[in-house]
Amino acid sequence: MFKASYSITRPATFITNEDVSRSFVAANSALITIADADSGTGALTLTLSVTNGTLHLAATGGLSPLNGNGSNSITATGPLTNLNAALD
């Protein structure tokens, strides 16, 4: 039986002009965080993608594998704390 015990906190909207860098961080009220009551210290996989533009993770320590950092699609695997650190 599949049990979805995770949650994602994200900004309701996030609008920016073309060719402008934006960060999803608490400082500009745009923090993205993940919670999973069942994850413990086990590895989780996160995939982020955008239609236009590129994505960069802030901190990549403890994420392996990490694919696509600096592209329009990133896949990262690691403990929840490391994934949240990469998103801030």
C-alpha positions as CSV (number, residue, x, y, z in Angstrom):
1,M,0.0,0.0,0.0
2,F,1.4,3.4,-1.0
3,K,1.2,6.1,1.7
4,A,1.9,9.7,0.7
5,S,3.3,11.2,3.9
6,Y,5.2,14.1,2.4
7,S,4.4,17.8,2.0
8,I,5.9,20.6,0.0
9,T,5.7,24.2,1.1
10,R,6.1,26.7,-1.7
11,P,5.1,30.2,-2.6
12,A,1.6,30.6,-4.0
13,T,3.0,32.5,-7.0
14,F,6.4,33.5,-8.2
15,I,6.6,36.0,-11.1
16,T,9.7,37.5,-12.5
17,N,10.7,39.3,-15.6
18,E,12.6,37.6,-18.4
19,D,16.4,37.4,-17.9
20,V,16.2,38.1,-14.2
21,S,17.7,35.8,-11.6
22,R,15.4,34.9,-8.7
23,S,16.0,32.8,-5.7
24,F,13.6,30.6,-3.8
25,V,14.7,31.6,-0.3
26,A,13.1,32.8,2.9
27,A,14.6,36.2,2.5
28,N,12.3,37.0,-0.4
29,S,9.3,35.0,1.0
30,A,9.8,32.3,-1.6
31,L,11.3,29.4,0.3
32,I,10.5,25.9,-0.9
33,T,10.8,23.1,1.7
34,I,10.0,19.4,1.8
35,A,8.7,17.4,4.8
36,D,8.4,13.6,5.0
37,A,7.4,12.0,8.3
38,D,8.5,8.6,7.1
39,S,11.9,9.4,5.5
40,G,14.1,9.2,8.6
41,T,17.7,9.5,7.4
42,G,17.1,7.6,4.2
43,A,17.7,9.0,0.8
44,L,14.9,10.7,-1.2
45,T,14.9,11.8,-4.8
46,L,13.8,15.3,-5.8
47,T,13.2,16.4,-9.4
48,L,12.7,20.1,-10.3
49,S,12.1,21.5,-13.8
50,V,11.2,24.7,-15.5
51,T,9.9,25.4,-19.0
52,N,12.1,28.4,-19.5
53,G,15.3,29.3,-17.7
54,T,17.8,27.3,-15.6
55,L,17.9,26.0,-12.1
56,H,20.8,26.1,-9.6
57,L,20.8,24.4,-6.2
58,A,22.3,26.4,-3.4
59,A,24.2,23.7,-1.6
60,T,24.9,20.3,-3.1
61,G,26.7,18.6,-0.2
62,G,25.4,15.1,0.6
63,L,23.5,14.8,-2.7
64,S,24.5,11.9,-4.9
65,P,23.7,11.5,-7.6
66,L,23.1,15.1,-8.6
67,N,22.2,15.6,-12.3
68,G,21.4,18.8,-14.2
69,N,22.5,21.5,-11.8
70,G,22.6,24.6,-14.0
71,S,20.1,23.3,-16.5
72,N,16.3,23.3,-16.9
73,S,15.9,20.0,-15.0
74,I,17.6,18.9,-11.8
75,T,17.4,15.5,-10.1
76,A,19.0,15.1,-6.7
77,T,19.1,12.2,-4.3
78,G,20.0,12.5,-0.6
79,P,18.7,12.9,3.0
80,L,15.8,15.3,3.5
81,T,18.0,17.7,5.4
82,N,20.4,18.0,2.5
83,L,17.6,18.4,0.0
84,N,16.1,21.2,2.0
85,A,19.6,22.9,2.4
86,A,20.0,22.7,-1.4
87,L,16.7,24.5,-1.9
88,D,17.5,27.4,0.4
